[in-house]
Amino acid sequence: MAHPPANTDQYKNMLDNLATAVLVLENNLIIRYLNPAAESLFETSMTRSAGLPLSGILFDAESTLSILRTAAETGQPYTRRETEFVLASGSRRVVDYSVSLLDHNPPALLLEVQPQERLLRISREEDLLSQQETTRTLVRGMAHEIKNPLGGIRGAAQLLDRELNSEDQREYTRVIIEEADRLRSLVDRMLGPNKALRPAPTNIHEILERVRTLLEAESKGRLLFLRDYDPSLPEFSGDKEQLIQAFLNIARNAMEAAFESEATHPGGNKTPTITFRTRALRQVTIGPRRHRLVCRIDIIDNGPGIAPDLRQNIFYPMISGRANGTGLGLSITQSIISQHHGLVECESEPGQTDFIIFLPLEGIS
């Protein structure tokens, strides 16, 4: 029995929703098609790349190009593991890739690319999300155990304060009340925002510009800001005020790190600098959920970097790399971003720290 002809639009829709990067190349390695995952991997777009040679988006890859030419000539499929691709932007990707010949007229090459970083990133994200859930459970239990006796101590101090006639003695009860209030406030901060999210149409660049304005005022012009924004990013549903707080926590840490580097190199040419960068990513998995479109925000400082032994724990409450830090800012930030179904990661080396925030652009419900 004859089958109806295949619906090419249906196949294209399937390719567009794959997490694997797929490219279709002519025999002379001219790009004919990229799916969204390939656009994200190669940091380009179908509109910009169609008709270009593969070497236009993939640099320093003569061995790969040679393999693809051989596959086009012989028709033999080929697979290679753990190959490093250098992109036009200078970014590097470690990938597995396979190439096979499509029986088209004219013939074409199908290149499938699977970035290894994605598997490592999913594992790292699962660890971060598990860490965050463990932290939240621990802090809630600790808060309950601390708040109950604190309430009793404060109440007893108030009763005692009413019974005392000596102003000198009442000064002690006021200290007890004030310290109990301070501890209660600290516990509340550890728990993070206790207000429900108020989602509304939100522009990520408006949030970053607000944060930049606040830090410019705080730094009194001593801080250099570099902005690298993707103007095509759409609005999403989010709580603007809480997101401003989340990004401000990260940016303040970045500012202090940049100033710390300046202090350790007095008279040097290293201007304290923070870079804000935004990009759109397609078909990104965050924890157990896959998102069609995600905004990646990088907040980069040129400070001394975070020590490796501290880097794994910086999202825990009360963990801080600074003598005067409370260790609450990043924990609160991770909580706010998590409520928006996103995630915060950190990459750091001497001279540069990059906090990476992933926010789904379909927003929250």
BELZI-V126328 format. One record per helix or strand. SS is the DSSP state (H for helix, E for strand). FROM is the first residue (numbers start at 1). TO is the last residue. Records with the same first field share a line. If there is no record, write none. Layout:
# BELZI-V126328
SS = FROM-TO + FROM-TO
This chain:
# BELZI-V126328
H = 8-16 + 36-42 + 46-49 + 54-56 + 62-74 + 116-163 + 167-191 + 204-219 + 240-264 + 308-311 + 329-339
E = 21-26 + 30-34 + 53-53 + 58-59 + 78-87 + 92-102 + 108-115 + 200-202 + 224-228 + 236-238 + 273-286 + 289-301 + 343-349 + 352-360
